[in-house]
Amino acid sequence: MGAASDDQAGRVFLAGIHVGDLCSGTVAEVARPQGVAVTLDGFSAYPLGTVWPLDVSWRWNMAAAVKVGQRITAEVIAVDLDEGRVRLAMTATENPELWEFLKSRQRGEILSGTVAAIERFGVFVSLDNGPDHPVFPGVGFITIPELSWRHAEAVSDVVQVGQRVSCEFLQFDTWNGEARLSLRAMQPDPFEVFVEGITVGQTLHGQITKVIPFGVFVRVADGIEGLIHLRELTWTPVETPEDVVQVGDRVTVVVIEIDRERRRLTLSRRQVSPDLR
């Protein structure tokens, strides 16, 4: 009965806590991979607070940043009444100016800055009027897919260090203390522009760019590719695409499906002619 009573009391205590609140307490345990268990002030029966390893510090590893018995103050970033736990972020109180700046951003907001560094996994941006990041070259970050609608062989084909950019704010990455940004959102989606001018049943001309086991990809415009499934290559069944086409071949195709939501264009080669073998 004691444990059940404590659990109920814990849920009642957590019901008064909300995302964004600051909570203080004492570190009860430091363990990988679970993180830091915290006994919150006002409820001593067992630790209700948890700080995940990446929410402990942006400067130090978990073991160096916190010890059992240490007093901490952290911001609430999630409350789970079913589990009877609250997730905390010490990073919020470690870097209050940065945290407040990122929290105040709105999805869709346009942020400008300067490309600070280019890495294989994305681009760091130093934001105008934004605080410095304690670890990274910039508080803004653009992942590779959000750089451009079109495929680029190298990030440097899209941006250069020192270049001025304006991006759309996507989200606050609480683990890394970053503003996730999109550069491609500032440009029209070429797929949407292209499909505005075509219809199902329309004939297009293109070049095969890639052969895969179940079909081929065809470039029908700059940056626009469609898929021909194996069954749509010829009226006569074939085992592999290479039986009838190769990369680089010019082909005439018919549009059989336009999927705007998934940005997919499905094509047919065999429907161009009933005699196609």
VEXDREN-2710 file (C-alpha; in Angstrom, 1 decimal):
% VEXDREN-2710
k/r/px/py/pz
1/MET/0.0/0.0/0.0
2/GLY/2.9/2.3/0.8
3/ALA/4.3/2.1/-2.8
4/ALA/0.9/2.6/-4.4
5/SER/0.3/5.6/-2.1
6/ASP/3.6/7.1/-3.0
7/ASP/2.9/6.6/-6.7
8/GLN/-0.4/8.4/-6.4
9/ALA/1.2/11.2/-4.4
10/GLY/3.8/11.5/-7.1
11/ARG/1.2/11.9/-9.8
12/VAL/-0.6/14.5/-7.8
13/PHE/2.7/16.4/-7.3
14/LEU/3.4/16.3/-11.0
15/ALA/0.0/17.5/-11.9
16/GLY/1.1/20.9/-10.6
17/ILE/4.2/21.0/-12.8
18/HIS/4.1/22.3/-16.4
19/VAL/6.4/22.5/-19.4
20/GLY/8.5/25.6/-19.0
21/ASP/8.6/25.6/-15.2
22/LEU/11.9/25.7/-13.4
23/CYS/12.4/22.9/-10.8
24/SER/15.1/22.4/-8.3
25/GLY/16.2/19.2/-6.6
26/THR/19.1/16.9/-5.6
27/VAL/20.8/14.5/-7.9
28/ALA/20.0/11.0/-6.7
29/GLU/21.7/8.9/-9.4
30/VAL/24.0/9.3/-12.5
31/ALA/23.9/6.4/-14.8
32/ARG/24.3/5.6/-18.5
33/PRO/22.3/5.4/-20.7
34/GLN/19.3/6.5/-18.5
35/GLY/20.8/9.9/-17.5
36/VAL/20.4/11.7/-14.2
37/ALA/17.7/10.9/-11.7
38/VAL/16.6/13.9/-9.6
39/THR/14.7/14.1/-6.3
40/LEU/12.6/17.2/-6.7
41/ASP/12.1/19.7/-3.9
42/GLY/8.7/19.1/-2.3
43/PHE/8.6/15.3/-3.0
44/SER/11.2/13.2/-1.3
45/ALA/9.7/9.7/-1.6
46/TYR/11.7/8.8/-4.8
47/PRO/13.2/10.7/-7.8
48/LEU/10.5/12.1/-10.1
49/GLY/12.8/14.0/-12.4
50/THR/15.0/12.7/-15.2
51/VAL/17.7/14.5/-17.2
52/TRP/18.6/12.7/-20.3
53/PRO/22.4/12.6/-21.0
54/LEU/22.1/15.1/-23.9
55/ASP/20.1/17.5/-21.8
56/VAL/22.7/17.7/-19.0
57/SER/25.2/20.0/-20.7
58/TRP/26.3/21.3/-24.1
59/ARG/29.8/21.9/-22.8
60/TRP/30.6/18.8/-20.8
61/ASN/29.9/15.1/-20.7
62/MET/27.4/13.9/-18.1
63/ALA/30.0/12.5/-15.7
64/ALA/31.9/15.7/-15.6
65/ALA/28.9/18.0/-15.4
66/VAL/27.0/16.5/-12.5
67/LYS/27.5/14.4/-9.3
68/VAL/25.3/12.5/-6.9
69/GLY/24.2/14.9/-4.1
70/GLN/24.6/18.0/-6.2
71/ARG/21.8/20.6/-6.2
72/ILE/20.5/21.5/-9.6
73/THR/17.8/23.7/-11.2
74/ALA/16.5/22.7/-14.5
75/GLU/13.6/23.5/-16.9
76/VAL/10.7/21.1/-17.4
77/ILE/10.5/20.0/-21.1
78/ALA/8.0/17.1/-20.7
79/VAL/5.6/15.8/-18.1
80/ASP/4.4/12.2/-18.2
81/LEU/1.6/11.6/-15.7
82/ASP/1.1/8.0/-16.8
83/GLU/4.7/7.1/-16.0
84/GLY/4.9/9.5/-13.1
85/ARG/8.0/11.2/-14.4
86/VAL/9.1/14.7/-15.5
87/ARG/11.9/15.3/-18.0
88/LEU/14.2/18.1/-17.2
89/ALA/16.8/20.1/-19.1
90/MET/19.9/21.4/-17.3
91/THR/21.0/22.9/-20.6
92/ALA/18.2/25.5/-20.2
93/THR/19.7/26.9/-17.0
94/GLU/23.3/26.4/-18.1
95/ASN/22.7/28.8/-21.0
96/PRO/19.6/30.9/-20.2
97/GLU/20.1/33.5/-22.8
98/LEU/20.5/31.0/-25.6
99/TRP/17.6/28.9/-24.4
100/GLU/15.3/31.9/-24.1
101/PHE/16.3/33.0/-27.6
102/LEU/15.5/29.6/-29.1
103/LYS/12.2/29.2/-27.1
104/SER/10.9/32.5/-28.4
105/ARG/11.3/31.5/-32.1
106/GLN/8.1/30.6/-34.0
107/ARG/7.8/28.0/-36.7
108/GLY/7.8/29.6/-40.1
109/GLU/9.7/32.7/-38.8
110/ILE/12.4/34.0/-41.2
111/LEU/15.9/34.2/-39.6
112/SER/18.9/35.7/-41.3
113/GLY/22.6/35.1/-40.6
114/THR/26.0/34.1/-42.0
115/VAL/27.2/30.6/-42.9
116/ALA/29.8/30.0/-40.1
117/ALA/30.9/26.4/-41.0
118/ILE/30.2/23.6/-43.4
119/GLU/30.3/20.0/-42.3
120/ARG/29.4/16.8/-44.0
121/PHE/26.2/16.6/-42.0
122/GLY/25.0/20.1/-42.5
123/VAL/25.7/23.8/-42.2
124/PHE/26.1/26.0/-39.1
125/VAL/24.7/29.6/-39.3
126/SER/25.6/32.5/-37.0
127/LEU/22.2/34.2/-36.6
128/ASP/21.8/38.0/-36.6
129/ASN/20.9/39.2/-33.1
130/GLY/21.3/35.7/-31.8
131/PRO/23.6/34.6/-28.9
132/ASP/26.7/32.6/-29.5
133/HIS/26.6/28.8/-29.0
134/PRO/28.8/27.5/-26.2
135/VAL/30.0/24.6/-28.4
136/PHE/29.1/25.0/-32.1
137/PRO/30.2/27.7/-34.6
138/GLY/26.6/29.0/-34.9
139/VAL/23.2/28.6/-33.2
140/GLY/21.5/28.0/-36.5
141/PHE/21.8/24.6/-38.3
142/ILE/20.6/23.5/-41.7
143/THR/20.6/19.7/-42.4
144/ILE/21.6/18.5/-45.8
145/PRO/18.0/17.8/-47.0
146/GLU/16.9/21.3/-46.0
147/LEU/19.6/23.0/-48.1
148/SER/18.1/22.7/-51.5
149/TRP/15.2/21.1/-53.4
150/ARG/17.7/19.9/-55.9
151/HIS/20.4/17.3/-55.3
152/ALA/23.9/18.7/-54.9
153/GLU/27.1/16.7/-55.1
154/ALA/28.7/18.8/-52.3
155/VAL/27.3/21.3/-49.7
156/SER/29.7/23.9/-51.1
157/ASP/27.7/23.8/-54.4
158/VAL/24.9/25.4/-52.5
159/VAL/26.5/27.7/-49.9
160/GLN/29.9/29.0/-48.9
161/VAL/31.4/30.0/-45.6
162/GLY/30.7/33.7/-45.1
163/GLN/27.6/33.7/-47.3
164/ARG/24.6/35.6/-46.1
165/VAL/21.4/33.4/-45.9
166/SER/17.8/33.8/-44.9
167/CYS/16.1/30.7/-43.7
168/GLU/12.8/29.5/-42.3
169/PHE/12.8/28.4/-38.7
170/LEU/11.6/24.8/-38.3
171/GLN/12.1/23.9/-34.6
172/PHE/14.1/24.3/-31.5
173/ASP/16.5/21.3/-31.1
174/THR/16.7/21.1/-27.4
175/TRP/19.4/18.4/-27.4
176/ASN/21.9/20.4/-29.3
177/GLY/20.7/23.9/-28.4
178/GLU/20.1/24.8/-32.1
179/ALA/17.6/26.5/-34.3
180/ARG/16.9/24.0/-37.0
181/LEU/16.5/26.0/-40.3
182/SER/15.5/25.4/-43.9
183/LEU/17.1/27.2/-46.8
184/ARG/15.1/25.4/-49.4
185/ALA/11.8/26.6/-47.9
186/MET/12.8/30.1/-49.1
187/GLN/12.5/28.8/-52.7
188/PRO/9.5/27.5/-54.7
189/ASP/9.3/23.7/-54.7
190/PRO/10.3/22.8/-58.3
191/PHE/8.2/19.7/-58.1
192/GLU/5.1/21.7/-57.4
193/VAL/5.9/24.2/-60.1
194/PHE/6.5/21.4/-62.6
195/VAL/3.3/19.4/-61.8
196/GLU/1.2/22.6/-62.1
197/GLY/1.8/22.3/-65.9
198/ILE/1.2/18.6/-66.5
199/THR/-1.7/16.2/-66.2
200/VAL/-2.1/12.4/-65.9
201/GLY/-2.0/11.0/-69.4
202/GLN/0.4/13.6/-70.8
203/THR/3.5/12.5/-72.8
204/LEU/6.9/13.6/-71.6
205/HIS/10.5/13.1/-72.8
206/GLY/13.4/12.3/-70.6
207/GLN/16.6/10.5/-69.8
208/ILE/17.1/7.5/-67.6
209/THR/19.3/8.4/-64.6
210/LYS/19.2/5.3/-62.4
211/VAL/18.3/1.7/-62.8
212/ILE/17.0/-0.2/-59.7
213/PRO/15.7/-3.8/-59.4
214/PHE/12.0/-2.7/-59.6
215/GLY/12.3/0.0/-62.3
216/VAL/14.1/3.1/-63.5
217/PHE/14.2/6.8/-62.7
218/VAL/13.8/9.2/-65.6
219/ARG/14.8/12.9/-65.5
220/VAL/11.9/14.8/-67.2
221/ALA/13.0/18.3/-66.3
222/ASP/15.8/20.0/-64.4
223/GLY/15.7/18.6/-60.8
224/ILE/12.5/16.5/-61.6
225/GLU/12.6/12.7/-61.8
226/GLY/9.9/10.2/-62.2
227/LEU/9.8/6.4/-61.6
228/ILE/8.9/3.8/-64.2
229/HIS/8.0/0.5/-62.5
230/LEU/9.3/-2.6/-64.1
231/ARG/5.8/-3.6/-65.2
232/GLU/5.5/-0.3/-67.0
233/LEU/8.6/-0.6/-69.1
234/THR/7.2/-2.9/-71.8
235/TRP/4.1/-4.9/-72.6
236/THR/6.3/-8.1/-72.6
237/PRO/7.3/-9.0/-69.0
238/VAL/11.1/-8.7/-68.3
239/GLU/13.1/-9.8/-65.3
240/THR/15.3/-6.8/-65.0
241/PRO/15.2/-3.2/-66.4
242/GLU/18.6/-3.7/-68.1
243/ASP/16.8/-6.2/-70.4
244/VAL/15.3/-3.2/-72.3
245/VAL/17.0/0.1/-71.1
246/GLN/20.2/1.5/-69.8
247/VAL/21.3/4.6/-67.9
248/GLY/21.6/7.5/-70.3
249/ASP/18.9/6.2/-72.7
250/ARG/16.4/8.8/-74.0
251/VAL/12.8/7.7/-73.5
252/THR/9.3/8.8/-74.1
253/VAL/6.9/8.3/-71.2
254/VAL/3.3/8.9/-70.1
255/VAL/2.4/10.3/-66.7
256/ILE/0.2/7.8/-64.9
257/GLU/0.2/9.3/-61.3
258/ILE/1.0/12.6/-59.7
259/ASP/1.4/12.3/-55.9
260/ARG/1.9/15.8/-54.6
261/GLU/2.0/14.8/-50.9
262/ARG/4.9/12.5/-51.3
263/ARG/6.4/14.5/-54.3
264/ARG/6.3/11.4/-56.6
265/LEU/5.8/11.2/-60.3
266/THR/4.9/7.8/-61.7
267/LEU/5.5/7.1/-65.4
268/SER/4.9/4.5/-68.0
269/ARG/7.0/3.6/-71.1
270/ARG/4.8/0.8/-72.3
271/GLN/1.6/3.0/-72.5
272/VAL/3.3/5.2/-75.1
273/SER/2.6/2.5/-77.7
274/PRO/0.7/-0.7/-77.6
275/ASP/3.4/-2.3/-79.8
276/LEU/6.3/-1.5/-77.4
277/ARG/8.3/-4.6/-76.7
END
